[in-house]
């Protein structure tokens, strides 16, 4: 009995069904036929399998291309973020082999970079510094934590505007009582240039009070040693000095040294000391503070002239210094009082 189906034009399996219907059909399982029999399910599965195979081949090629492009884009992304945000730098070692080093903090770990490979540094950044193309200081992201950490630490990235920068700078000048000429200070501009070169703003942090105190003392000792070596080469030196009181009523005696270079005939000056004054501003205290600074640099025998204002305590201080000069043999010492 023939198997009835719809038109092949309306059914994509019509051609198969027509072929199927033209074959002998036996209803009895005991009757065999030389022509192999098919079940509709098996035939449909066969066709579905063939069609699926054709589609899968095309899809496989498409997926393969997509994966290849994705991997290529990922590779470009990983490489570009390393150099864009200055996490790494290429160099050649002593043997001429290409390498790439880590620039995060003071790390400076280096890795082989054969054929311009960056995989070693990429793995190092991820494992050591928790930095990837999508996560790190360049994205404003912090190290991953729990859900509450992400909620608390989430911040909107701040957008820079010149107006906000100027207003904040004005606030800084006013609150710290600095002169407006600070805006033209070369050292401040240099500080901003250094901060701008940082790979991430998280690296630009102001030091604590203890740190800045310790570092300032270290810098002071370094330059004081250099100054002492320079002053040892001078035959004579002249000094000017004056008292100064801070807005917090702390009194100081400032001493400046002056000399002329014998090779270039250029006048030089340097602050020798900024000595706190404890107790009354008497002639004896002023003279003791001045001589403490002079003796610290071993300049007693080299004193040539001393210039002060004409305050009465300064005049009496001059007498104390003249006594000292006679004891040290400063035959050329001249004390002058400016009429200020």
Order of alpha helices (4+ residues) and beta strands (2+ residues): alpha-alpha-beta-beta-beta-alpha-alpha-alpha-alpha-alpha-beta-beta-beta-alpha-beta-alpha-beta
